[in-house]
Amino acid sequence: MRNSRSLAQILPRPRTAAILVVALLAGLIAFLARQSIPPQYAANVTILIQPGHPAFDWARAAQTYAQLARSPAVVRSALDAAHSDLAPDALAAAISVAPVAGTQLVLLSVESSEAAQATQLVWAVARALVTQADKLRANTDSAALTAQIDDLTTQIATARAEGSALTAQIAANHDAGTLADLRAGRNDAILRYLLLEADLARLTTARALANQNLTTIQIVAEASTGAPLTTISPLAAAAIGALVAGALMIGVGWFIENADNSMRSAETIRRTLALTALGTLPVIRNRSGDDKLIHAGGEAYDEAFRALAERLYAERACRVLAITSPLHGDGKSLIAANLAIALAEAGRHTLLIDADLRTPAQHKLFKLNNRDGLTGLLYQLALRPDTEANSQNDGADMLRVLKRTEIDGLTVLTSGPLPPNPSEVIGSVQMLRLVRSLAEQFDVILIDTPPVLTDSDTLMLTPNLENTLLVIDARQTGRRAARRAVRQLRGVDASLVGAALNRARG
């Protein structure tokens, strides 16, 4: 089908080699990174809590025991029992306590890089936790604990104030001997403050346990064997890394491809529009006015048009070709003129019709009189019926209006006076009748038509012609505009022979 497009034409295709290289590097990095990370294991112990009060607060109890399990007394006792040289802070960070939903159980867990160590440490922490809880529960005098806490709070405030005062004296004093005494006093205040804070934490936990009216806490399940927490293998990590990197490369390529709205290459035309780029025409430099028309010289610009002409008509044998573009300023009129010159120089009897009845340009390019032209012929045809008897008169009228140029074999039919209704004129029966009649007298007919997206004239004419060439300006035509133009032409069943890329970079 004419409107069908393959997936490869719609989606951008970043270079496969680059994607593979990046994916392999990412996979290798993920493999090495995973191998460098030691596996983590977790061992669990289940503890039963039997509350001594019906309104027992399980959420608060879990938080209390989590804090108690990480307390310095429990951590130090566990490390001593396990004969471990692990740092107390490291063990405290590896401990977690969570209630088992719907039960009176809590799950105590310890993580470690060694399975045996995780099992040994969780068992030691569980026993130290039960022992410490029993000690704290033995003191059930909540009022006495509150009094001790209040006293510690006062002492902490005093130590903090003393430290602040000493700090201020140190800042204001410049005597070396006095400064040494002041700094020693401040260090003592800081140490006393830290010790008081530790005692306060212990008493606060004890009061929380006393307020919970706990009766017993006991271990009901042996420590489980340390189970690995990370199940992904180095090879799996490598595969995931490669896939993620490849996907990111494709995504970045897609973003770059779609962020760039220009039509800068023949490959972009093929992929974006599903059209063949029949020619790539460079920017005209050091030329102005009618000097932009090609001549007998061998410049690259001239040769590009000759190559486009040969490809169009040697391979596809087009006899009638409409030339259009998405927007004004894409260069379609100049391309039509130069393509007509190239065909005439190649020995083909060529007619160029200026059917852009809004902004005609061919009479200016070839310096021709535009007092009469296409519109006059069409009005004359409209006034006479389409009969055999009038064919000779039609031919005579055409010969008077057709204008020869300095190029052998090239004739131009200029636009003539501009009508108030260009679309109706271009889409008329007389226009088709005229083109058919002229096609019998010339080898090739090129028709310069208005831009597709600004005027509807072209869409009235192109469905009835053999082929249409779409001119794309590499510096002006955006991809969205080009896609809209192609959709509109295909929507009226125009036969698109391909595209010509004008003002290509390079």
Buried (B, 14 or more C-beta within 10 A) or exposed (E): EEEEEEEEBEBBBBEEEEBEEBBBEBBEBBBEEBEEEEEBBBBBBBBBBEBEEEEBBBEEBBBBBBBBBBBEBBBEBBBEBBEBEBEEEEBBEBBBBBBEEEEBBBBBBBBBEBBEBBBBBBBBBBBBBBBBBBEBBEBBEBEEBBEBBEBBEEBBEBBBEBBEBBBEBBEEEEEEEEEEEBBEBBEBBBEBBEBBBEBBBBBBBBBBBBBBBBEEBEBEEEBBEBBEEEEEEBEEBBBBBBBBBBEBBBEEBBEEBEEEEBBBBBEBBBBBBBBBBBBBBBEBEEEEEEEBBBEEEEBEBBBBBBBBBBBBBEEBEBBBBBBBBBBBEBBBBBBBBBBBBBBBBBEBBBBBBBBBBBBBBBBBBBEBEBEBBBBBBBBBBBEEEEEEEBEEEBBEBBEEBBBEBEBEBBBBBBBBEBBEEBBEBBBBEBBEBBBEBBBEBBBBBBBBBBBBBBBBBBBBBBBBBBBBBBBBBBBBBBBEBBBBBBEBBBEBEBBBBBBBBBBBEE
